[in-house]
């Protein structure tokens, strides 16, 4: 059973009212269930799962549209719904009678439950405690207020970034200013100008345009203008502080600390680890600094090489530009010259073939599916026995009122509904350049990697074989393991045989020439140590900030970042750079005190991919083993156990360092 939302019939004015009714129904259900004399899986957990699923399916399309097709109506509805959801989730989490009912199942029925059901019960009891079920009186009331306020603040943080980026544009009428920009970027900029009845070119802060300017624009002043705008949006230095996130960040961090301490943790970093693989803050810091040690000298050598090549005093807005020039000089490769060989349609068909070879899964486009934009497609997944396994929406192009970046989110979860299997559905979202005229969307190789990354997440959600919502797909997976399937799937973007499936010139149909393919692969780990340190910098900053934050100090948001850069960075950005004010992952996403997860999971993915290096890149048996041991398991097992079931041993951090050619 494939259950899909109908986006075109959503009445946003009625959305908060309808959501309130869903919540009232759920409250009534819980009250009725708690009147039972005894509790079991079938009489408590199953009906609650059904109610939660109905609630999630109602709100999911609203939340998604707020990210991809934001408008005043959508935003107003979304913001009106958030306090209702926050209040309800807090009420559930602090419902002592409900907690005791779950504990009764643990005490009386646990031994007759299957392993997956036991995991659901264990997770629920843990989450009750983390939601403050034991809090009393003023502490209980304060916790509820904290949850409500945090929801408001994180939403406003992201809205500020979207509004700031949408407000900024750079109009150019002198073509010489745009020297070096690729034809694709110029065509899009010209098209945007024409849409607003302007001459020349209109440049914006959307990621494809920004990256084109920073990487290819010969005009140093233009690069600085873009860098300054991009790195100050969300700060007091942008548009007279109209969208300044600084006070929001200070309050978010203070509330997180207060929340953690109310629950008995010393700080929010410790609180975050309660649901992760890492067992202590010392383990996280040790892991990150173990990556710094072998990377620092190599990164410094790479940066010194870049300075010699540029033969000038490098500023932050020069790095991408001269790095691209150096890469071209060393490897005779130009990312933009490769773009015509990666038309989106070919990349998608090739990626689908790779999925088929690895997992026996066939992807087919579905017709007559309601979507939110004409560019959106929907694909269904079928297994080797032609059983439908799920489907996903794919929304790949950048546009106004769409959140930047790339992500996957769940739409529908796999579970049983009235004895009928409800199949999983996902949203896959990117921000690639749109087709212009007769020219299709052409991807850089980096964008191909991004697509594979998000598809890895999508497969994790859709190929699950779990049937209980709380551990189905990506649900219940520790945050520092959730990136394993996504980073793992990136590896096929760097294999010759796989690339031959992904590439052909959009005009001639010719494959990517061997010379350019070899150069692309040779350049794979270009400045890898610098990139390693950049990610470790973000991770250390996030984790230190959440461990050390003191609300009486107003300088920590900046000072901690400066201290981390003193320890890690080979180039420090200008003092006016406000990267932190746009760090959505930790201030508006799910990565607070968890950004280290990217590197943690990358160790797992590098080591897991080693099995394919040893056994064959398209070895079907190895692919099926990864499918069964990891992708199908959802959150039903500890990630360490899944990894060992697949690899036959513990993961080794050296796998990542060797893959990046740092060791």
C-alpha positions as CSV (number, residue, x, y, z in Angstrom):
1,X,0.0,0.0,0.0
2,X,1.5,3.3,-1.2
3,X,0.0,6.2,0.6
4,X,0.8,9.6,-0.9
5,X,-0.1,13.2,0.2
6,X,-2.1,15.5,-2.0
7,X,-0.2,18.7,-2.1
8,X,-2.6,20.7,-4.3
9,X,-5.6,20.3,-2.0
10,X,-3.9,21.5,1.3
11,X,-5.9,24.4,2.8
12,X,-3.3,26.2,4.7
13,X,-5.8,28.4,6.5
14,X,-7.4,25.3,8.0
15,X,-4.2,23.4,8.6
16,X,-3.7,24.5,12.3
17,X,-7.3,23.8,13.1
18,X,-7.1,20.3,11.5
19,X,-3.9,19.6,13.3
20,X,-5.4,20.6,16.6
21,X,-8.2,18.1,16.0
22,X,-5.7,15.3,15.2
23,X,-3.9,16.2,18.5
24,X,-7.1,16.2,20.5
25,X,-8.0,12.8,19.0
26,X,-4.6,11.5,20.1
27,X,-5.0,12.9,23.6
28,X,-8.4,11.3,23.9
29,X,-7.0,8.0,22.7
30,X,-4.2,8.0,25.2
31,X,-6.6,8.8,28.0
32,X,-8.8,5.9,26.9
33,X,-5.9,3.5,26.6
34,X,-4.6,4.3,30.1
35,X,-8.0,3.3,31.6
36,X,-7.1,-0.4,30.9
37,X,-6.3,-2.6,33.9
38,X,-3.2,-4.1,32.1
39,X,-1.1,-3.2,29.1
40,X,0.3,-5.0,26.2
41,X,1.9,-4.3,22.8
42,X,-1.4,-4.8,21.0
43,X,-3.5,-2.8,23.5
44,X,-1.1,0.2,24.0
45,X,1.9,0.5,21.6
46,X,0.1,-0.5,18.4
47,X,-2.8,2.0,18.7
48,X,-0.5,4.8,19.7
49,X,1.7,4.0,16.7
50,X,-1.3,4.3,14.4
51,X,-2.3,7.7,15.9
52,X,1.3,9.0,15.6
53,X,1.5,7.9,12.0
54,X,-1.7,9.7,11.1
55,X,-0.5,12.8,12.8
56,X,2.9,12.6,11.0
57,X,1.3,12.0,7.6
58,X,-0.9,15.1,8.1
59,X,1.9,17.4,9.0
60,X,4.7,16.0,6.8
61,X,3.6,17.7,3.6
62,X,3.2,21.1,5.3
63,X,6.6,20.9,6.9
64,X,8.1,19.9,3.6
65,X,6.5,22.7,1.6
66,X,7.8,25.2,4.2
67,X,11.3,24.1,3.1
68,X,10.8,23.8,-0.7
69,X,8.0,26.2,-1.6
70,X,7.8,28.7,1.2
71,X,5.2,31.4,1.0
72,X,3.4,33.6,3.4
73,X,0.5,31.2,3.6
74,X,2.7,28.1,4.1
75,X,4.9,29.9,6.6
76,X,2.0,31.2,8.6
77,X,0.4,27.7,8.8
78,X,3.7,26.0,9.6
79,X,4.5,28.5,12.4
80,X,1.0,28.2,13.9
81,X,1.4,24.4,14.0
82,X,4.7,24.3,15.7
83,X,3.6,25.2,19.2
84,X,0.7,22.7,18.9
85,X,3.1,19.9,18.0
86,X,5.7,21.0,20.6
87,X,3.1,21.1,23.4
88,X,1.7,17.8,22.5
89,X,5.1,16.0,22.2
90,X,6.1,17.5,25.5
91,X,2.8,16.4,27.1
92,X,3.3,12.8,25.8
93,X,7.0,12.7,26.9
94,X,6.1,13.8,30.4
95,X,3.0,11.7,30.8
96,X,3.9,9.7,33.8
97,X,1.0,7.3,33.5
98,X,2.0,6.5,29.9
99,X,5.6,6.0,31.0
100,X,4.4,3.6,33.7
101,X,2.3,1.7,31.1
102,X,5.4,1.2,28.9
103,X,7.3,0.1,32.0
104,X,4.6,-2.4,32.8
105,X,5.0,-3.9,29.3
106,X,8.8,-4.1,30.0
107,X,8.2,-5.8,33.3
108,X,5.5,-8.2,32.3
109,X,5.5,-8.8,28.5
110,X,9.1,-8.1,27.4
111,X,10.2,-11.7,27.1
112,X,7.5,-12.7,24.7
113,X,8.1,-9.7,22.4
114,X,10.4,-10.1,19.4
115,X,13.7,-8.3,19.3
116,X,12.4,-5.4,17.2
117,X,9.5,-4.8,19.6
118,X,11.9,-4.9,22.6
119,X,14.0,-2.2,20.9
120,X,10.9,0.0,20.5
121,X,10.1,-0.4,24.2
122,X,13.7,0.3,25.3
123,X,13.9,3.4,23.1
124,X,10.5,4.6,24.4
125,X,11.5,4.3,28.1
126,X,14.8,6.1,27.3
127,X,13.0,8.9,25.5
128,X,10.5,9.4,28.3
129,X,13.4,10.0,30.7
130,X,15.0,12.4,28.2
131,X,11.7,14.2,27.8
132,X,11.6,15.0,31.5
133,X,9.0,12.4,32.7
134,X,10.5,12.5,36.2
135,X,10.4,16.3,36.5
136,X,8.1,17.9,39.1
137,X,6.4,21.2,39.6
138,X,8.2,24.2,38.4
139,X,10.9,22.2,36.6
140,X,8.2,20.4,34.7
141,X,6.6,23.6,33.6
142,X,9.9,25.2,32.7
143,X,10.8,22.2,30.5
144,X,7.6,22.7,28.6
145,X,8.3,26.4,28.1
146,X,11.8,25.6,26.9
147,X,10.6,23.2,24.3
148,X,8.1,25.7,22.9
149,X,10.6,28.5,22.8
150,X,13.3,26.4,21.1
151,X,10.9,25.4,18.4
152,X,10.1,29.1,17.7
153,X,13.8,30.1,17.7
154,X,15.1,27.4,15.4
155,X,12.4,28.0,12.9
156,X,13.1,31.8,12.9
157,X,16.8,31.0,12.5
158,X,16.2,29.2,9.2
159,X,13.6,31.7,8.0
160,X,16.1,34.5,8.5
161,X,18.6,32.8,6.3
162,X,16.1,32.1,3.5
163,X,14.8,35.7,3.6
164,X,18.3,37.2,3.7
165,X,19.5,35.1,0.7
166,X,16.4,35.9,-1.3
167,X,16.8,39.6,-0.6
168,X,20.3,39.8,-2.1
169,X,21.1,40.1,-5.7
170,X,24.0,41.5,-7.8
171,X,23.1,43.1,-11.1
172,X,25.9,43.2,-13.7
173,X,25.7,44.9,-17.1
174,X,29.4,44.8,-18.0
175,X,30.3,41.3,-19.2
176,X,34.0,41.8,-18.5
177,X,33.2,41.7,-14.8
178,X,32.0,38.2,-15.2
179,X,35.2,36.9,-16.9
180,X,35.9,33.3,-16.0
181,X,32.3,32.3,-15.2
182,X,31.1,29.2,-17.0
183,X,28.6,29.4,-19.8
184,X,26.0,27.6,-17.7
185,X,26.2,30.1,-14.9
186,X,26.1,33.0,-17.3
187,X,23.1,31.6,-19.1
188,X,21.2,31.2,-15.8
189,X,22.2,34.7,-14.6
190,X,21.0,36.2,-17.9
191,X,17.8,34.3,-17.7
192,X,17.1,35.6,-14.2
193,X,17.8,39.1,-15.4
194,X,15.3,38.7,-18.2
195,X,12.7,37.4,-15.8
196,X,12.9,40.7,-14.0
197,X,13.1,42.8,-17.2
198,X,16.7,43.7,-16.6
199,X,19.6,44.0,-19.0
200,X,22.7,41.9,-18.5
201,X,23.0,39.4,-15.7
202,X,21.5,38.9,-12.3
203,X,23.6,37.0,-9.8
204,X,22.2,35.6,-6.5
205,X,23.3,33.8,-3.4
206,X,21.8,30.4,-4.3
207,X,24.4,27.7,-4.1
208,X,25.0,27.1,-7.9
209,X,25.5,30.8,-8.5
210,X,27.6,31.4,-5.4
211,X,29.9,28.5,-6.0
212,X,30.4,29.5,-9.7
213,X,31.5,32.9,-8.7
214,X,33.8,31.8,-5.9
215,X,35.4,29.1,-8.0
216,X,35.7,30.7,-11.4
217,X,35.3,34.5,-11.4
218,X,38.5,36.1,-12.4
219,X,37.4,39.4,-10.8
220,X,38.7,39.4,-7.3
221,X,36.4,42.2,-6.2
222,X,33.4,40.3,-7.4
223,X,34.5,37.2,-5.4
224,X,34.9,39.4,-2.3
225,X,31.5,40.9,-2.7
226,X,29.9,37.5,-2.9
227,X,31.9,36.1,-0.1
228,X,31.1,39.0,2.2
229,X,27.4,38.7,1.5
230,X,27.3,34.9,1.9
231,X,29.3,34.8,5.1
232,X,27.5,37.6,6.8
233,X,23.9,36.7,6.0
234,X,22.1,36.1,9.2
235,X,24.3,38.6,11.0
236,X,24.2,42.2,12.1
237,X,26.5,43.1,9.2
238,X,23.9,42.1,6.6
239,X,21.1,44.4,5.6
240,X,21.5,46.5,8.8
241,X,20.9,43.4,10.9
242,X,17.3,42.8,9.6
243,X,17.9,39.1,9.8
244,X,20.4,38.9,12.5
245,X,20.5,35.4,14.1
246,X,22.9,36.3,16.9
247,X,20.3,36.9,19.7
248,X,18.5,33.7,18.6
249,X,21.7,31.7,18.8
250,X,22.5,32.9,22.3
251,X,19.0,32.1,23.5
252,X,19.0,28.7,21.8
253,X,22.3,27.7,23.5
254,X,21.1,28.9,26.9
255,X,17.9,27.0,26.6
256,X,19.7,23.8,25.5
257,X,22.0,24.1,28.5
258,X,19.0,24.6,30.9
259,X,17.2,21.7,29.3
260,X,20.2,19.4,29.7
261,X,20.7,20.4,33.4
262,X,17.0,20.0,34.2
263,X,17.4,16.4,33.0
264,X,20.5,15.8,35.1
265,X,23.3,16.3,32.5
266,X,26.1,18.7,33.0
267,X,25.7,20.2,29.6
268,X,24.0,19.7,26.2
269,X,26.9,17.8,24.7
270,X,26.5,15.1,27.4
271,X,22.7,15.1,26.8
272,X,23.1,14.6,23.1
273,X,25.2,11.4,23.5
274,X,22.3,9.7,25.3
275,X,21.0,8.7,21.9
276,X,24.2,8.2,20.0
277,X,26.9,5.6,19.4
278,X,29.7,7.6,21.1
279,X,29.6,6.9,24.9
280,X,31.3,10.0,26.3
281,X,32.4,13.5,25.4
282,X,36.0,12.4,25.8
283,X,35.5,9.7,23.2
284,X,34.2,12.3,20.7
285,X,37.0,14.8,21.4
286,X,39.6,12.0,21.2
287,X,38.1,10.7,17.9
288,X,38.2,14.2,16.3
289,X,41.7,15.0,17.5
290,X,42.9,11.7,16.2
291,X,41.8,12.9,12.8
292,X,43.6,16.2,13.3
293,X,47.0,14.8,14.1
294,X,47.8,13.1,10.8
295,X,45.9,15.7,8.8
296,X,47.4,19.0,10.1
297,X,50.9,18.7,8.5
298,X,49.6,17.5,5.2
299,X,46.9,20.2,5.1
300,X,49.6,22.9,5.9
301,X,51.7,21.5,3.1
302,X,48.7,21.7,0.7
303,X,48.0,25.3,1.7
304,X,51.7,26.3,1.3
305,X,51.6,24.8,-2.2
306,X,48.5,26.9,-2.9
307,X,50.1,30.1,-1.7
308,X,53.2,29.4,-3.9
309,X,51.0,28.7,-6.9
310,X,48.8,31.9,-6.4
311,X,51.9,34.0,-5.7
312,X,49.8,36.5,-3.7
313,X,48.5,37.1,-0.2
314,X,45.6,34.7,-0.1
315,X,42.3,35.8,1.3
316,X,39.3,33.6,2.1
317,X,37.6,34.6,-1.2
318,X,40.7,33.4,-3.1
319,X,40.8,29.8,-1.9
320,X,38.3,28.1,-4.1
321,X,39.4,30.1,-7.1
322,X,43.1,29.3,-6.9
323,X,42.4,25.8,-5.7
324,X,40.5,25.2,-8.9
325,X,43.4,26.7,-10.9
326,X,45.9,24.6,-9.1
327,X,43.8,21.5,-9.7
328,X,43.6,22.2,-13.4
329,X,47.4,22.8,-13.5
330,X,48.2,19.6,-11.6
331,X,45.6,17.3,-13.1
332,X,44.6,19.1,-16.3
333,X,41.0,18.8,-15.2
334,X,38.3,21.5,-15.1
335,X,35.1,20.7,-13.2
336,X,33.1,22.9,-15.6
337,X,34.5,21.1,-18.6
338,X,33.2,17.9,-17.2
339,X,29.7,19.3,-16.7
340,X,28.5,18.5,-20.2
341,X,29.3,14.8,-19.5
342,X,27.0,14.6,-16.6
343,X,23.5,15.5,-17.8
344,X,21.0,14.9,-15.0
345,X,19.0,12.3,-17.0
346,X,22.1,10.2,-17.6
347,X,23.3,10.5,-14.0
348,X,19.9,9.4,-12.8
349,X,19.6,6.4,-15.1
350,X,23.2,5.4,-14.3
351,X,22.6,5.7,-10.6
352,X,19.5,3.6,-10.9
353,X,21.5,0.9,-12.7
354,X,24.1,0.9,-9.9
355,X,21.3,0.5,-7.3
356,X,20.0,-2.4,-9.4
357,X,23.3,-4.2,-9.6
358,X,24.0,-3.8,-5.9
359,X,20.7,-4.5,-4.4
360,X,18.5,-6.0,-7.2
361,X,16.2,-2.9,-6.9
362,X,14.6,-1.5,-10.0
363,X,13.4,2.2,-10.0
364,X,10.6,3.3,-12.3
365,X,9.0,6.7,-12.8
366,X,5.3,6.9,-11.6
367,X,2.7,8.8,-13.5
368,X,-0.2,11.0,-12.3
369,X,1.4,11.6,-8.9
370,X,0.5,15.0,-7.3
371,X,3.5,17.1,-6.6
372,X,4.3,20.7,-5.4
373,X,6.2,21.8,-8.5
374,X,6.4,20.9,-12.2
375,X,10.1,19.9,-11.8
376,X,9.3,17.3,-9.2
377,X,9.3,13.6,-10.2
378,X,8.2,10.5,-8.3
379,X,9.9,7.1,-8.6
380,X,8.8,3.7,-7.3
381,X,11.2,0.9,-6.1
382,X,10.7,-2.7,-7.0
383,X,12.7,-5.7,-5.7
384,X,13.9,-8.7,-7.5
385,X,10.5,-10.4,-7.1
386,X,8.9,-7.3,-8.6
387,X,7.4,-6.4,-5.2
388,X,6.9,-2.6,-4.7
389,X,9.1,-1.5,-1.8
390,X,8.4,2.2,-1.7
391,X,8.7,5.5,-3.5
392,X,10.3,8.9,-3.4
393,X,9.8,12.5,-4.6
394,X,12.9,14.0,-6.2
395,X,13.1,17.8,-6.3
396,X,16.6,18.8,-7.6
397,X,16.6,22.4,-8.9
398,X,17.4,25.6,-7.1
399,X,14.6,28.3,-7.0
400,X,13.4,31.2,-4.9
401,X,11.8,30.4,-1.5
402,X,13.5,27.1,-1.3
403,X,15.9,26.2,1.5
404,X,19.5,25.9,0.4
405,X,21.5,22.7,0.5
406,X,20.5,19.1,0.0
407,X,18.6,16.7,2.2
408,X,16.4,13.7,2.5
409,X,13.3,13.5,4.8
410,X,10.8,10.9,5.4
411,X,7.2,11.3,4.2
412,X,5.6,8.0,5.1
413,X,7.1,5.2,7.3
414,X,6.9,1.5,6.6
415,X,4.5,-0.3,9.1
416,X,1.3,-2.3,9.1
417,X,-2.0,-0.5,9.0
418,X,-5.0,-2.8,9.6
419,X,-3.0,-5.9,8.6
420,X,-1.9,-4.2,5.3
421,X,1.7,-3.2,4.8
422,X,2.1,0.6,4.4
423,X,5.1,1.2,2.2
424,X,7.7,3.9,2.9
425,X,7.9,7.2,1.0
426,X,10.7,9.8,1.1
427,X,11.5,13.3,-0.1
428,X,14.9,13.8,-1.8
429,X,15.8,17.5,-2.3
430,X,18.8,19.2,-3.9
431,X,19.6,22.7,-5.3
432,X,21.2,22.1,-8.8
433,X,21.2,24.4,-11.7
434,X,18.0,24.4,-13.7
435,X,17.8,23.6,-17.4
436,X,18.1,26.6,-19.6
437,X,16.4,26.6,-23.1
438,X,17.3,23.5,-24.9
439,X,20.2,22.7,-22.5
440,X,19.4,20.1,-19.8
441,X,20.5,20.4,-16.3
442,X,24.3,19.6,-16.3
443,X,25.9,18.6,-13.1
444,X,29.4,19.0,-11.8
445,X,31.0,15.9,-10.4
446,X,30.6,17.3,-6.9
447,X,26.9,17.6,-7.5
448,X,26.8,14.0,-8.7
449,X,28.4,13.1,-5.3
450,X,25.8,15.1,-3.5
451,X,23.0,13.3,-5.4
452,X,24.5,9.9,-4.4
453,X,24.8,11.0,-0.8
454,X,21.1,12.0,-0.5
455,X,20.1,8.9,-2.4
456,X,22.0,6.8,0.1
457,X,19.8,8.3,2.8
458,X,16.7,7.7,0.7
459,X,17.6,4.0,0.2
460,X,18.1,3.6,3.9
461,X,14.6,4.8,4.5
462,X,12.9,3.0,1.6
463,X,14.6,-0.4,1.8
464,X,13.9,-1.1,5.4
465,X,12.2,-4.3,6.3
466,X,11.1,-3.1,9.8
467,X,7.4,-2.8,10.4
468,X,7.3,-0.8,13.6
469,X,7.4,3.0,13.0
470,X,9.9,3.9,15.7
471,X,12.6,1.8,14.2
472,X,11.6,1.7,10.6
473,X,13.8,3.3,7.9
474,X,15.9,6.1,9.4
475,X,13.8,6.2,12.6
476,X,15.6,5.1,15.8
477,X,19.0,5.2,14.1
478,X,21.6,6.9,16.3
479,X,22.6,10.3,14.8
480,X,26.3,9.4,14.5
481,X,25.4,6.4,12.4
482,X,22.7,7.8,10.2
483,X,25.2,9.1,7.7
484,X,26.7,5.7,7.1
485,X,24.4,4.7,4.1
486,X,24.7,8.2,2.5
487,X,28.5,8.5,2.7
488,X,28.9,4.8,1.7
489,X,27.0,5.3,-1.5
490,X,29.2,8.2,-2.6
491,X,32.0,5.8,-3.3
492,X,30.5,4.7,-6.5
493,X,31.0,8.2,-7.9
494,X,34.7,7.5,-7.9
495,X,34.8,4.1,-9.7
496,X,35.7,3.9,-13.4
497,X,33.0,1.3,-14.2
498,X,30.4,3.2,-12.3
499,X,31.3,6.5,-13.9
500,X,30.9,4.9,-17.3
501,X,27.2,4.4,-16.4
502,X,26.8,8.0,-15.2
503,X,28.4,10.0,-18.0
504,X,27.8,10.8,-21.6
505,X,28.1,14.1,-23.4
506,X,24.6,15.6,-23.6
507,X,25.0,16.6,-27.2
508,X,27.2,13.9,-28.8
509,X,26.4,10.9,-26.5
510,X,30.2,10.3,-26.2
511,X,31.4,8.8,-22.9
512,X,33.7,10.7,-20.7
513,X,37.2,10.4,-22.4
514,X,39.6,8.1,-20.6
515,X,42.1,10.9,-20.2
516,X,39.6,13.1,-18.3
517,X,38.3,10.2,-16.3
518,X,41.8,9.3,-15.2
519,X,42.4,12.9,-14.3
520,X,39.2,13.1,-12.3
521,X,40.1,10.0,-10.3
522,X,43.7,11.2,-9.8
523,X,42.3,14.5,-8.3
524,X,39.9,12.7,-6.0
525,X,41.9,13.5,-2.8
526,X,43.2,16.9,-3.9
527,X,43.4,19.0,-0.7
528,X,41.7,16.1,1.2
529,X,43.6,17.0,4.4
530,X,42.4,20.6,4.2
531,X,38.8,19.4,3.7
532,X,39.3,17.0,6.7
533,X,40.4,19.9,8.9
534,X,37.4,22.0,7.8
535,X,34.9,19.3,8.8
536,X,36.8,18.7,12.1
537,X,36.7,22.4,12.7
538,X,33.0,22.5,12.4
539,X,32.7,19.4,14.6
540,X,34.9,20.6,17.4
541,X,33.2,24.0,17.4
542,X,29.8,22.5,17.6
543,X,30.7,20.0,20.4
544,X,32.8,22.5,22.4
545,X,30.1,25.2,22.2
546,X,27.5,22.8,23.5
547,X,29.8,21.4,26.2
548,X,31.2,24.8,27.5
549,X,28.5,27.3,26.9
550,X,28.0,29.8,29.7
551,X,24.9,32.0,29.2
552,X,26.5,34.8,31.3
553,X,29.1,35.2,28.6
554,X,28.2,37.0,25.4
555,X,31.4,36.2,23.5
556,X,31.5,32.4,23.5
557,X,29.7,31.9,20.1
558,X,32.6,33.7,18.5
559,X,35.5,33.0,20.9
560,X,35.1,29.2,20.9
561,X,35.2,29.2,17.1
562,X,38.3,31.3,17.2
563,X,40.0,28.9,19.6
564,X,39.1,25.9,17.5
565,X,40.5,27.7,14.4
566,X,43.7,28.4,16.3
567,X,44.0,24.6,17.0
568,X,42.9,23.3,13.6
569,X,42.7,25.8,10.7
570,X,45.5,26.5,8.2
571,X,43.7,29.7,7.1
572,X,41.6,31.8,9.3
573,X,38.8,33.8,7.7
574,X,38.4,37.5,8.3
575,X,37.0,38.7,11.6
576,X,33.8,39.8,10.0
577,X,33.1,36.3,8.7
578,X,29.9,35.1,10.5
579,X,29.8,31.5,9.3
580,X,28.4,30.6,12.7
581,X,25.3,32.7,12.1
582,X,24.4,30.5,9.2
583,X,25.3,27.2,10.7
584,X,21.9,25.7,10.2
585,X,23.0,22.1,10.9
586,X,23.5,22.9,14.6
587,X,21.1,25.9,15.2
588,X,18.1,24.8,13.1
589,X,18.8,21.2,12.1
590,X,19.3,17.9,14.0
591,X,23.1,18.1,14.4
592,X,23.4,20.1,17.6
593,X,26.3,18.6,19.5
594,X,26.3,16.0,16.8
595,X,28.1,17.5,13.7
596,X,30.9,15.1,14.5
597,X,28.6,12.4,13.2
598,X,29.6,13.1,9.6
599,X,33.2,12.0,10.3
600,X,32.2,9.3,12.7
601,X,29.9,7.7,10.1
602,X,32.5,8.3,7.4
603,X,34.9,6.0,9.2
604,X,32.1,3.3,9.1
605,X,31.4,4.0,5.4
606,X,35.0,3.9,4.3
607,X,35.6,0.7,6.1
608,X,32.4,-0.8,4.8
609,X,33.3,0.1,1.3
610,X,36.6,-1.7,1.8
611,X,34.6,-4.9,1.5
612,X,33.6,-4.0,-2.1
613,X,37.2,-3.0,-2.9
614,X,38.2,-6.5,-1.7
615,X,35.3,-8.5,-3.2
616,X,34.3,-6.5,-6.3
617,X,32.8,-3.1,-6.8
618,X,29.5,-4.6,-8.2
619,X,29.7,-7.9,-6.3
620,X,26.0,-8.8,-5.9
621,X,26.6,-11.0,-2.9
622,X,28.4,-8.2,-1.1
623,X,25.7,-5.7,-2.1
624,X,23.0,-8.0,-0.8
625,X,24.9,-8.5,2.4
626,X,25.0,-4.7,3.0
627,X,21.3,-4.5,2.1
628,X,20.4,-7.2,4.6
629,X,22.9,-6.2,7.4
630,X,22.5,-2.4,7.3
631,X,19.8,-0.9,5.0
632,X,17.0,-3.3,5.9
633,X,17.6,-3.1,9.6
634,X,16.6,0.5,10.2
635,X,17.0,1.3,13.9
636,X,16.3,-2.3,15.1
637,X,19.9,-3.0,16.2
638,X,22.9,-1.1,17.5
639,X,24.9,0.2,14.5
640,X,28.1,-1.4,15.8
641,X,26.3,-4.8,15.7
642,X,25.1,-4.1,12.1
643,X,28.6,-3.1,11.0
644,X,30.1,-6.2,12.5
645,X,27.5,-8.4,10.9
646,X,28.5,-7.0,7.5
647,X,32.2,-6.6,7.9
648,X,33.0,-9.4,10.4
649,X,34.9,-7.1,12.8
650,X,35.0,-3.7,14.5
651,X,35.4,-0.5,12.3
652,X,38.9,1.0,11.9
653,X,39.6,4.7,11.8
654,X,42.6,4.1,9.6
655,X,40.2,3.1,6.8
656,X,39.1,6.8,6.4
657,X,42.6,8.2,6.6
658,X,43.8,5.7,4.0
659,X,40.8,6.3,1.7
660,X,41.7,10.1,1.8
661,X,45.4,9.3,1.2
662,X,46.3,11.1,4.5
663,X,48.0,8.0,5.8
